[in-house]
């Protein structure tokens, strides 16, 4: 998909821009929604992508580093969402969904 966009718009420096070349929230949400729809995933948001990436990183980063990446003020917030039993279940689901997206993109 990115290759097609680069061929169609070689002058573009960014993938998700409006007609004036500006990167806006609306453009990002629209682009993400299109990718998700083509991948056959329903009801996914950019916040879901954030949660998925943090859940996957939880197994690889120290708690403090994950807290910093998430931007959480309190380590308790990070622990609640990414370091307990709920996080382990979420990681299984995230791996399945993220794996689907990677397979869709041919990776």
ABEGO torsion letter per residue (X at the ends): XAAAAAAABAABABABBBAAGBBBAAAAAAAAAAAAAAAGBBGBBAAAAAAAAAAAAAAABBAAAAAAAAGBABAAAAAAAAABAAAAAAAAAAAAAAAAAAAAAGX
